[in-house]
Amino acid sequence: MSVKRSFFGLCVLFALGGCVHDPVPTEQLKLTEQMMVQARAVGVTEQVGELALAEQKLADAHVAMKHKRYRQARMLAEQAELDARLAEARTLDEKSRTEVAEVNRQIERLRQQLGELR
């Protein structure tokens, strides 16, 4: 009976030990950094609040990594990635709206020119 209890106790310890240690989130950090580069490539600037927030969270994630707080680092990196994606989406949306407005101005100008020809 005591052998079974000892074995069970060991199993519990190993199971709990596995839960305590989060893996190093190097892939998530790389993905987040790539997303930041991609956001800047489409024209997102530091003036966009979400990008500034993403940069701060990524910096905080790197600090957490140095202190081996891997779960916190992963969560911050994931949040930073989502903030960068939101910044990118908002910037692309604004660019699209600007382009649509320009096309509408051109169409109106053409209509006026056609009206003058009649």
N, C-alpha and C positions, 0 to 999 in steps of 0.2 A: 504494500500500500504506500509506503513512504517513497519507494522508487517512482511510482506513478505520480505522486505529488511533486517530487523533485523534477521529473521530466516535464510535467505540466507547468511548473513554475518557470523552468528554463524557456519553454515555448512562449509563455507570456512575456518574459523579459525580452526575448528576441523580437517579438511582435511590437512591443512598446518601443524598443530601441529603434526599430525601423521607422516608426512614426515620428520620432523626435528629430531625426536628421532629414532636412529637405535637400534635394539635389541642388548643385550649383547651377544657377540659371543662365549659363553662358549663351545658350542658343537664344533665349528670350531677349537678352541684352543685345545680341547681334541683330535680331529681327527688329527690335525697337530702334536701334541706330540706323538701320537701313530705311526704316519708315521715315525717320527724321530727314534723311538725305533725300528721299523721294518727295516728301512734302516741300522741301526747299526747291527741288527741281521744277515743281509745277508753279512756283512763285509765292509760296507761303513765306511771309517775313516774320520777324520777331514782334511786329506790331499786332499780329494776330494772337489774341490772348491764349488760345489753346496751345499754340506752339510754345509760347513762353512757359506755360504750365507744364507741357511735356518735357521741356528742357530741364526744368527744376526737378521734376520727378525722376528723370533719368539720372541727374546728378545725385539725387538722394539714393537712388538704387545702387549707384557705384559706391557710395559711402557705406551703405548696408552690406555690400559685398565685402568691403575691406574688413568689416567687423564680423564677417561670417554669419550674418543674419540673412540667410538665403531665401527664406520664405518672404520676408519683407522686401528684399531686392527683387524677387520675381513679381510680386504684386505691384510694386512701384513701376517696374519696367512694363508690365502689361498695361497699367493705367497710362503711362507715357505713350505707349504705342497707340492706344485708343484716342488719346488727346491729339496726337499727331495726325491720325487718320481723320478726325473731325476737322482739324484745321485745314487739311488738304481738301476735304469735301466742301467746306464752306468757301474756300478760295476758288475752287473750280466752279461752284455754283454761282458765285459772284461774277466770274469771268464769263460764264454762259449768259447770265442776265445782261451783262454789258454788250456782248456780241449780238444778242437778240434785239436789244434796243437799237443798236447801230443798223442792223438789217432793216428794222421797221422804219428808221429815219430815211434810209436809202429808198425803200419802197414808196414812202410818202413823197419824197423828192421826185421820183420817177412818175408818180401819179400826177403831180403838179405840172411836170414838164409835158406829159401827155395831154393834160387838160388845156395847156396853152397852145398846143398844136391843133386842137380841134377848132 
